Amino acid sequence: MAYSLDIKTCFLRMGNDSIENANPMNINNNYRKVLHYAMECLEYTKPVEGFGDAVAYTTRPWVLLFCSSRKPIETAISHIFIENKGDGPNKRILLQDIRLCYVKNIHELRAILASIHLSPNSETKTDIISWIHQEKQGQPPSFVCVMDLLELLLGSDGTFDPDIPSNDRHLYIRFDQLANILALLTETCSYLDNQAKIWEQPFGHSTRLTTLLVTDNGCLLSLPEGQQKGKLSQPNNNGKVLETLYQIIVYYLGNIV
């Protein structure tokens, strides 16, 4: 099943093997895939028109992308720039509308999501909240993406052993923490939907719902065929944990691709 822009909330699995996905080439391809989805969303979202170039520039739709590693995403952006060098400025302009926000752990992600409705701190000029208010005049993003959420959860657990085999990593994801962060993400996007309607009302411009994409890089394994059909062929702890993770994700996001 391919990811579609008609899907407003989605969990995107980018491969089943975390070791294979750790290959720099595969990491780059996965990040480029997400960037292309983001650019398609920007192309699909109509900008504010009829108020002059200055307003059109300020009110261009934009993407908020959370990730924990700087190098992979910057490498993917560089490759897309090179690929579209001869295709005019359109793709490069779209890339400029993707705002990267680096978070070291799930606590930093939660802090940003919980404060996105607040006014910026006058003493802080470089954080994402200040940027939204100062550079985008409070315009909410059209597309929110969190890269590698499950690994971000594991990396935030001080008791987790990073040497755990790749096929067992999902066993150490706490159900309550996964449910809490997914609930916060969906609630934040609902808030952004309402804010977008208020923000665009003076322009007489109707907005589409904020798209939420959460990705995984091989931590969430595929469900066995029996479980995909709702039947546990070999009920065991591994299978039950995996099934519960799928149920939590589907409950909050509705789609796993």
C-alpha positions in Angstrom: 0.0 0.0 0.0 1.4 3.4 -1.0 1.1 6.5 1.1 -1.6 8.9 -0.3 -2.0 12.6 0.4 -5.7 11.8 0.9 -4.7 10.1 4.2 -4.6 12.8 6.9 -3.0 10.7 9.6 -0.6 7.9 8.9 2.1 5.7 10.4 4.7 4.9 7.7 6.8 1.8 8.1 10.0 2.2 6.0 11.2 -1.4 5.9 11.2 -4.3 8.3 14.9 -4.7 9.0 16.5 -2.1 11.3 20.0 -3.4 10.4 19.4 -3.1 6.7 17.7 0.3 7.2 20.8 1.5 9.0 22.7 1.4 5.8 23.5 5.0 4.8 22.1 4.5 1.3 18.8 3.2 2.7 18.6 5.9 5.4 19.1 8.5 2.6 16.4 6.9 0.5 13.9 6.9 3.4 14.5 10.5 4.2 14.2 11.5 0.6 10.9 9.6 0.4 9.5 11.6 3.3 10.8 14.9 1.8 9.0 14.0 -1.5 5.8 13.4 0.4 6.2 16.7 2.2 6.8 18.5 -1.1 3.8 16.8 -2.7 1.7 18.1 0.2 3.0 21.6 -0.3 2.1 21.4 -4.0 -1.3 20.1 -3.2 -2.1 22.9 -0.6 -3.2 26.1 -2.3 -1.3 29.3 -1.1 -3.1 32.6 -0.4 -3.5 34.5 -3.7 -4.7 37.9 -4.7 -2.9 39.9 -2.0 0.4 40.6 -3.7 3.8 38.9 -3.8 4.8 39.9 -0.2 1.7 38.3 1.3 2.0 35.2 -1.0 5.6 34.7 0.2 4.8 35.1 3.9 1.7 32.9 3.8 3.2 30.0 1.7 2.2 26.6 3.2 5.0 25.0 5.2 6.0 21.7 6.7 7.2 21.0 10.3 9.5 18.0 10.4 10.9 16.6 13.6 14.0 14.4 13.5 16.7 13.4 15.9 19.7 13.3 13.5 20.9 16.3 11.5 23.2 14.6 8.9 20.8 12.1 7.2 18.1 14.8 6.5 20.6 17.4 5.3 22.2 14.8 3.0 18.8 13.9 1.6 18.0 17.6 1.0 21.3 18.1 -0.8 20.6 15.1 -3.1 17.1 16.5 -3.9 18.6 19.9 -4.7 21.1 18.2 -7.1 18.4 16.1 -8.7 16.3 19.1 -9.5 19.1 21.5 -10.5 17.9 21.7 -14.0 14.1 21.6 -13.3 13.7 25.3 -12.3 13.3 26.7 -8.8 10.0 25.1 -7.9 11.4 22.0 -6.0 14.0 24.1 -4.3 11.4 26.6 -3.2 9.3 23.7 -1.8 12.4 22.4 0.1 12.8 25.9 1.7 9.3 25.6 3.1 10.2 22.5 5.1 11.2 23.6 8.6 13.5 21.1 10.4 13.2 20.8 14.2 15.9 18.6 15.8 14.8 16.8 19.0 17.2 14.7 21.1 14.5 12.7 22.9 10.8 12.3 23.3 10.8 14.8 26.2 12.0 17.6 23.8 9.3 16.6 21.3 6.6 16.6 23.9 7.8 20.0 25.2 7.5 21.6 21.8 4.1 20.1 21.0 2.8 21.2 24.4 4.0 24.8 23.9 3.0 25.3 20.3 -0.1 27.2 21.3 1.9 29.6 23.5 3.4 33.0 22.6 7.1 32.9 22.1 9.5 33.9 24.9 10.9 37.4 24.2 14.3 36.2 25.3 14.5 33.4 22.8 14.8 34.2 19.1 15.9 30.9 17.5 13.4 28.3 18.7 10.6 27.0 16.4 7.8 28.7 18.4 9.5 32.1 17.8 10.0 31.3 14.1 6.3 30.5 13.7 5.2 33.8 15.2 7.9 36.0 13.7 8.5 34.6 10.3 5.2 32.9 9.5 3.0 35.4 11.4 1.4 32.5 13.4 0.6 30.4 10.3 0.2 26.7 11.3 2.0 24.1 9.3 0.1 22.1 6.6 2.1 19.0 7.2 3.6 17.6 10.5 6.1 14.7 10.3 7.9 12.9 13.1 10.7 10.7 11.9 11.6 7.4 13.7 9.2 7.9 16.6 9.7 4.4 18.0 13.5 4.8 18.1 13.0 8.2 19.7 10.9 6.5 22.4 13.5 3.8 23.0 16.4 6.3 23.1 14.6 8.3 25.7 14.3 5.3 28.0 17.4 5.3 30.3 17.0 1.6 31.0 17.0 0.5 27.4 20.1 -1.4 26.2 20.9 -0.2 22.6 22.6 -3.5 21.9 19.3 -5.4 22.0 18.9 -7.4 18.7 16.9 -5.5 16.1 14.1 -8.0 15.9 13.4 -7.6 19.7 13.5 -3.8 20.0 9.8 -3.4 19.7 9.4 -5.5 22.9 10.8 -2.7 24.9 8.4 0.0 23.7 6.1 1.1 26.6 2.5 1.1 25.5 1.6 4.0 27.8 4.4 6.2 26.4 3.5 5.4 22.8 -0.2 6.1 23.4 0.6 9.4 25.2 2.8 10.8 22.5 0.4 9.7 19.7 -2.5 11.3 21.6 -0.5 14.5 22.0 0.4 14.5 18.3 -3.2 14.1 17.1 -4.5 16.6 19.6 -1.9 19.1 18.4 -2.9 18.6 14.8 -6.6 19.2 15.7 -5.5 22.4 17.4 -3.5 23.4 14.3 -6.6 22.7 12.1 -8.7 25.1 14.2 -5.9 27.7 14.2 -5.5 27.4 10.4 -9.2 28.2 9.9 -8.9 31.3 12.1 -5.6 32.4 10.5 -6.8 32.1 6.9 -10.3 33.6 7.6 -9.2 37.2 6.7 -8.0 36.0 3.3 -11.3 34.3 2.5 -9.2 31.1 2.1 -10.5 27.7 3.0 -7.8 25.3 4.4 -7.4 21.6 4.3 -6.7 19.5 7.5 -3.2 19.3 8.8 -1.5 16.1 7.6 0.2 14.1 10.2 2.9 11.5 9.2 4.8 9.4 11.8 7.6 7.2 10.4 9.4 4.1 11.6 12.8 2.8 10.4 12.5 -0.9 11.0 11.6 -1.1 14.7 8.0 -2.2 14.1 8.0 -5.6 12.5 5.3 -6.9 10.2 2.4 -8.8 11.8 2.4 -12.5 11.0 -0.2 -13.4 8.4 -2.5 -15.0 10.9 -2.5 -11.9 13.1 -3.2 -9.7 10.1 -6.4 -11.6 9.6 -7.3 -11.1 13.3 -6.3 -14.7 14.4 -3.2 -15.5 16.5 -1.8 -18.7 14.9 0.9 -18.9 17.6 0.0 -16.7 20.5 3.2 -15.8 22.4 4.6 -12.8 24.2 6.2 -11.4 21.0 3.1 -11.7 19.0 0.9 -10.1 21.7 3.3 -7.2 22.1 3.4 -6.6 18.3 -0.4 -6.8 18.0 -0.9 -4.4 20.9 1.5 -1.9 19.3 -0.4 -2.1 16.0 -3.7 -1.6 17.8 -2.4 1.5 19.6 -1.1 3.0 16.4 -4.3 2.3 14.4 -6.4 3.7 17.2 -4.7 7.1 17.1 -3.6 7.3 13.4 -6.0 5.0 11.6 -3.5 3.9 9.0 -0.3 1.9 8.9 1.5 1.8 5.5 
